[in-house]
Amino acid sequence: MNIRLFFTIVLLLSALGISAQTLTFNKEKKFKIVQFTDVHWTPGNDASKEAEERMNEILDCENPDLVVFTGDVVYGSPASEALDKALQPTVMRNIPFAVTWGNHDDEFDMTRHQLSEYLKGKPNNLTSTTDGISGVTNYILSLKSAYTDSIAAVLYFLDSNSYSPLKSVKGYGWIESDQVEWYRKESKKIVDSHNGCPLPALAFFHIPFPEYNEASRNENALLIGTRKEEACAPKINTGLYAAMLEQQDVMATFVGHDHVNDYVVNWNNILLGYGRFTGGKTVYHDIPGGNGARVIELTEGRREFKSWIRLAAGKVINEIMYPIDFVKK
């Protein structure tokens, strides 16, 4: 690649809000993501070693191209130590990683902005922010084609915030309307730059939006995995799911937050999915089989992906292929 073309690509990625660091499909046109969620690392609590053990085991087994932490990484002070310990299995293996914050991360001695600034000192950190909109961890990562310089897939990260800012509305926070508009605009830019064709995309955030409950309660929707509690979604719906339906790029969303859920459910051709609780006994986690991770494997050039849950001792459960396994015959 000549230097002029390189800088042209960098400027284009910057204009689209996409990280310039290269994530690339491998020579088999595969790209593997391990999703760790709700690590809830508590400094000084030996129960967190269960999370460390599981992460080490899963990373050695899966050898992913990217690790995504979908919130509630930190669960005690000092938060910097909690981050150091929770990220160590990934950092020591030189695996690129991305984080989106949960409702607990900033409850201790560092704000969301401070946590994100701290991450900048970590090698292979891809976590970013978009100024001027609500939340902190709103950004986009692109996946480059294995054999060309083109972008082949997109990963959206959104900050689902923490708790309701309104006295009249109890419960958890929500992805604000300006974040939804940011997603809509960035998605349109990417589609327009690819001749009107939506690229295959996934979205990651911490707190599920209300459609998770709508989908999981519908007896006609195929649900695969464990559902031991209602989705602890916000009371306010700001239309992110509707925007994704309209943009036609996001194939699936993956969240955390609810420790005893790890299911996926197809809802109007978007797969609404959970990760697998990764933490130790610092919080509730009575999900059958214990802690683990979700694995997602994309194939370049196809609007499809494989996913499975990896548990202790290499056990794999709930392997699915989307959308094939969810097509009604």
C-alpha positions as CSV (number, residue, x, y, z in Angstrom):
1,M,0.0,0.0,0.0
2,N,1.5,3.4,-0.9
3,I,1.6,6.1,1.7
4,R,-1.0,8.4,0.1
5,L,-3.5,5.5,0.0
6,F,-2.7,4.6,3.6
7,F,-3.5,8.1,4.9
8,T,-6.6,8.3,2.8
9,I,-7.9,5.2,4.5
10,V,-7.0,6.6,7.9
11,L,-8.8,9.8,7.2
12,L,-11.9,8.0,6.0
13,L,-11.9,5.8,9.1
14,S,-11.6,8.8,11.3
15,A,-14.5,10.6,9.5
16,L,-16.6,7.5,10.0
17,G,-15.7,7.3,13.7
18,I,-13.9,4.0,13.1
19,S,-10.7,3.0,14.9
20,A,-7.6,3.2,12.6
21,Q,-6.0,0.2,14.3
22,T,-6.3,-2.8,12.1
23,L,-8.5,-5.8,12.9
24,T,-8.5,-8.2,10.0
25,F,-10.2,-11.4,9.0
26,N,-7.7,-14.3,8.9
27,K,-6.7,-16.1,5.7
28,E,-9.6,-18.5,6.2
29,K,-11.8,-15.4,6.3
30,K,-12.8,-15.9,9.9
31,F,-12.7,-13.5,12.8
32,K,-13.3,-14.7,16.4
33,I,-14.5,-12.6,19.3
34,V,-14.6,-13.7,23.0
35,Q,-17.1,-11.8,25.1
36,F,-16.3,-11.5,28.8
37,T,-19.1,-9.9,30.8
38,D,-19.7,-8.9,34.4
39,V,-16.2,-9.9,35.7
40,H,-17.1,-7.9,38.8
41,W,-13.4,-7.9,40.0
42,T,-13.1,-7.0,43.6
43,P,-9.6,-6.2,44.8
44,G,-8.6,-8.3,47.8
45,N,-11.4,-10.8,47.3
46,D,-10.1,-14.3,46.5
47,A,-13.4,-15.1,44.8
48,S,-12.2,-13.0,41.8
49,K,-9.6,-15.6,41.1
50,E,-12.3,-17.8,39.7
51,A,-12.8,-15.2,37.0
52,E,-9.1,-15.1,36.3
53,E,-8.9,-18.9,36.1
54,R,-11.8,-19.0,33.6
55,M,-10.5,-16.2,31.4
56,N,-7.0,-17.8,31.2
57,E,-8.5,-21.1,30.3
58,I,-10.9,-19.7,27.7
59,L,-8.3,-17.5,26.0
60,D,-5.8,-20.4,25.7
61,C,-8.6,-22.6,24.2
62,E,-10.1,-20.1,21.8
63,N,-7.2,-17.9,20.8
64,P,-9.5,-15.0,19.8
65,D,-8.8,-12.1,17.5
66,L,-10.6,-9.7,19.8
67,V,-11.8,-9.7,23.4
68,V,-14.9,-7.6,24.3
69,F,-15.7,-6.7,27.9
70,T,-19.4,-5.8,28.1
71,G,-19.4,-3.9,31.4
72,D,-19.2,-4.3,35.2
73,V,-15.5,-5.1,35.0
74,V,-14.9,-3.2,38.2
75,Y,-16.6,-4.1,41.6
76,G,-14.4,-2.5,44.2
77,S,-11.6,0.0,45.1
78,P,-9.0,0.7,43.9
79,A,-10.7,0.6,40.5
80,S,-7.3,0.8,38.8
81,E,-6.2,-2.5,40.5
82,A,-9.5,-4.1,39.6
83,L,-9.0,-3.2,35.9
84,D,-5.3,-4.3,36.0
85,K,-6.3,-7.7,37.4
86,A,-9.4,-8.2,35.2
87,L,-7.6,-7.3,32.0
88,Q,-4.3,-9.1,32.8
89,P,-5.2,-12.5,31.1
90,T,-6.0,-10.6,27.9
91,V,-3.2,-8.0,28.0
92,M,-0.5,-10.6,28.8
93,R,-1.4,-12.5,25.6
94,N,-1.2,-9.4,23.5
95,I,-4.9,-9.8,22.3
96,P,-6.7,-6.6,21.2
97,F,-9.6,-5.7,23.5
98,A,-12.5,-3.3,23.7
99,V,-14.6,-2.3,26.7
100,T,-18.0,-0.8,27.2
101,W,-18.8,0.3,30.8
102,G,-21.7,-1.1,32.9
103,N,-23.7,0.4,35.7
104,H,-21.2,-0.6,38.5
105,D,-17.8,0.3,37.0
106,D,-17.9,4.0,38.1
107,E,-19.4,3.4,41.5
108,F,-16.1,3.4,43.3
109,D,-13.1,5.7,43.0
110,M,-12.9,6.5,39.3
111,T,-15.4,8.0,36.9
112,R,-16.2,6.6,33.5
113,H,-13.9,9.1,31.8
114,Q,-11.1,8.3,34.3
115,L,-11.5,4.6,33.7
116,S,-11.3,5.1,29.9
117,E,-8.2,7.3,30.3
118,Y,-6.6,4.6,32.4
119,L,-7.2,2.1,29.6
120,K,-5.2,4.2,27.2
121,G,-2.0,2.9,29.0
122,K,-2.9,-0.7,28.2
123,P,-1.3,-2.3,25.1
124,N,-3.8,-3.4,22.4
125,N,-6.6,-1.3,24.0
126,L,-9.2,-0.3,21.3
127,T,-11.6,1.3,23.7
128,S,-12.6,4.8,22.5
129,T,-15.1,7.5,22.9
130,T,-17.2,9.9,20.8
131,D,-17.3,13.5,22.1
132,G,-20.5,15.4,22.3
133,I,-23.0,12.6,23.0
134,S,-24.2,10.9,26.2
135,G,-22.1,8.2,27.8
136,V,-18.4,7.5,27.3
137,T,-17.8,4.2,25.5
138,N,-19.6,5.0,22.2
139,Y,-17.3,4.0,19.3
140,I,-16.9,1.8,16.2
141,L,-14.4,-0.8,15.2
142,S,-13.9,-2.0,11.7
143,L,-12.9,-5.4,10.5
144,K,-10.7,-5.4,7.4
145,S,-11.0,-7.9,4.6
146,A,-8.4,-10.7,4.6
147,Y,-7.2,-10.0,1.1
148,T,-8.1,-6.4,0.2
149,D,-7.9,-3.0,1.9
150,S,-11.7,-2.8,2.2
151,I,-13.8,-2.9,5.4
152,A,-15.7,-6.1,5.6
153,A,-17.7,-5.8,8.9
154,V,-18.4,-3.4,11.7
155,L,-18.6,-3.6,15.5
156,Y,-20.7,-0.9,17.3
157,F,-20.1,-0.2,21.0
158,L,-22.6,1.8,23.0
159,D,-22.6,3.0,26.6
160,S,-25.9,1.9,28.2
161,N,-25.1,4.3,31.1
162,S,-26.1,3.3,34.7
163,Y,-29.2,4.3,36.5
164,S,-32.3,6.4,35.6
165,P,-31.5,10.1,35.8
166,L,-35.3,10.9,36.4
167,K,-36.8,10.8,39.9
168,S,-40.1,9.8,38.4
169,V,-38.6,6.7,36.6
170,K,-37.0,4.0,38.8
171,G,-34.4,1.5,37.7
172,Y,-31.6,1.4,35.2
173,G,-30.5,3.9,32.7
174,W,-30.9,3.7,29.0
175,I,-29.0,4.5,25.8
176,E,-30.0,8.1,25.2
177,S,-31.7,9.5,22.1
178,D,-28.5,11.3,21.0
179,Q,-26.6,8.0,21.1
180,V,-29.3,6.4,18.9
181,E,-29.0,9.3,16.5
182,W,-25.2,8.9,16.5
183,Y,-25.6,5.3,15.6
184,R,-28.1,6.1,12.9
185,K,-25.8,8.7,11.3
186,E,-22.6,6.6,11.5
187,S,-24.4,3.6,10.1
188,K,-25.7,5.7,7.2
189,K,-22.2,7.0,6.5
190,I,-20.8,3.5,6.3
191,V,-23.7,2.3,4.1
192,D,-23.2,5.3,1.8
193,S,-19.5,4.6,1.5
194,H,-20.3,1.0,0.4
195,N,-22.6,1.9,-2.5
196,G,-25.7,1.7,-0.3
197,C,-25.0,-1.9,0.9
198,P,-25.1,-2.4,4.7
199,L,-22.0,-4.2,6.0
200,P,-22.5,-7.1,8.5
201,A,-22.4,-5.6,11.9
202,L,-22.7,-6.6,15.6
203,A,-23.4,-4.3,18.6
204,F,-22.2,-4.6,22.2
205,F,-23.4,-2.8,25.3
206,H,-24.1,-3.7,28.9
207,I,-27.8,-3.2,29.8
208,P,-30.3,-5.0,27.5
209,F,-32.9,-2.8,25.9
210,P,-36.7,-3.5,26.5
211,E,-37.1,-5.6,23.4
212,Y,-35.2,-8.4,25.2
213,N,-38.2,-9.0,27.4
214,E,-40.6,-8.7,24.5
215,A,-38.8,-11.3,22.5
216,S,-38.1,-13.7,25.4
217,R,-41.7,-13.8,26.4
218,N,-43.0,-14.5,22.9
219,E,-43.8,-18.2,22.5
220,N,-43.2,-18.0,18.8
221,A,-39.6,-16.8,19.1
222,L,-36.9,-19.4,19.3
223,L,-34.8,-18.9,22.4
224,I,-31.6,-20.9,22.9
225,G,-29.8,-20.9,26.2
226,T,-30.5,-20.1,29.9
227,R,-33.1,-17.6,31.1
228,K,-33.4,-17.5,34.9
229,E,-34.5,-14.0,35.3
230,E,-36.4,-11.2,33.5
231,A,-34.1,-8.9,31.5
232,C,-33.4,-6.0,33.8
233,A,-34.0,-3.5,31.1
234,P,-34.7,0.2,31.5
235,K,-38.3,1.5,31.8
236,I,-37.6,4.0,28.9
237,N,-37.3,2.9,25.3
238,T,-35.4,5.3,23.2
239,G,-35.6,3.3,19.9
240,L,-32.2,1.8,19.4
241,Y,-33.7,-1.5,18.3
242,A,-36.0,0.2,15.9
243,A,-33.1,2.2,14.4
244,M,-31.1,-1.0,13.9
245,L,-34.1,-2.6,12.1
246,E,-34.3,0.5,9.8
247,Q,-30.5,0.6,9.1
248,Q,-30.4,-3.2,8.3
249,D,-26.8,-3.6,9.3
250,V,-26.8,-5.1,12.8
251,M,-27.2,-8.8,12.8
252,A,-27.1,-9.2,16.6
253,T,-26.7,-7.4,19.9
254,F,-24.8,-8.8,22.8
255,V,-25.2,-7.6,26.4
256,G,-24.4,-8.6,30.0
257,H,-25.9,-7.3,33.2
258,D,-28.2,-10.2,34.0
259,H,-25.9,-12.8,35.5
260,V,-28.1,-15.9,35.1
261,N,-29.1,-15.3,31.5
262,D,-27.0,-16.4,28.6
263,Y,-29.7,-16.9,25.9
264,V,-30.0,-15.7,22.3
265,V,-33.4,-15.1,20.8
266,N,-34.3,-14.0,17.2
267,W,-36.6,-11.0,17.0
268,N,-37.5,-9.7,13.6
269,N,-34.2,-10.9,12.2
270,I,-32.0,-9.4,14.8
271,L,-30.5,-11.8,17.3
272,L,-30.8,-10.5,20.8
273,G,-28.1,-12.2,22.8
274,Y,-26.4,-12.3,26.2
275,G,-22.8,-13.1,27.0
276,R,-22.0,-15.7,29.7
277,F,-21.3,-14.4,33.2
278,T,-17.5,-14.4,33.6
279,G,-17.0,-13.3,37.2
280,G,-16.5,-15.2,40.5
281,K,-18.6,-15.3,43.6
282,T,-18.3,-11.6,44.3
283,V,-21.9,-11.4,43.2
284,Y,-24.8,-13.7,42.4
285,H,-24.1,-16.2,39.6
286,D,-26.1,-19.3,40.1
287,I,-26.3,-20.1,36.4
288,P,-26.0,-23.9,35.6
289,G,-22.5,-24.8,34.6
290,G,-20.7,-21.9,36.2
291,N,-18.9,-19.0,34.7
292,G,-17.6,-18.7,31.2
293,A,-17.7,-16.7,28.0
294,R,-19.6,-16.3,24.8
295,V,-17.6,-16.8,21.6
296,I,-18.7,-15.3,18.2
297,E,-17.1,-16.3,14.9
298,L,-17.8,-14.1,11.9
299,T,-17.1,-15.2,8.3
300,E,-16.1,-12.5,5.8
301,G,-18.6,-11.7,3.1
302,R,-21.5,-13.4,4.8
303,R,-24.3,-12.0,6.9
304,E,-24.0,-14.9,9.3
305,F,-22.0,-16.0,12.3
306,K,-21.4,-19.0,14.7
307,S,-21.6,-18.6,18.4
308,W,-21.3,-20.8,21.4
309,I,-20.7,-20.7,25.2
310,R,-17.4,-21.9,26.5
311,L,-17.3,-23.1,30.1
312,A,-14.7,-24.7,32.5
313,A,-12.6,-27.7,31.3
314,G,-13.2,-26.8,27.7
315,K,-16.9,-27.6,27.7
316,V,-19.0,-26.1,24.9
317,I,-22.8,-25.6,25.0
318,N,-25.5,-23.9,23.0
319,E,-23.6,-23.7,19.7
320,I,-25.7,-21.9,17.1
321,M,-25.4,-20.7,13.5
322,Y,-27.2,-17.5,12.8
323,P,-29.5,-17.1,10.9
324,I,-29.7,-20.7,9.6
325,D,-30.8,-22.2,13.0
326,F,-33.5,-19.6,13.4
327,V,-35.2,-19.9,10.0
328,K,-38.7,-21.4,10.3
329,K,-39.2,-24.3,7.9
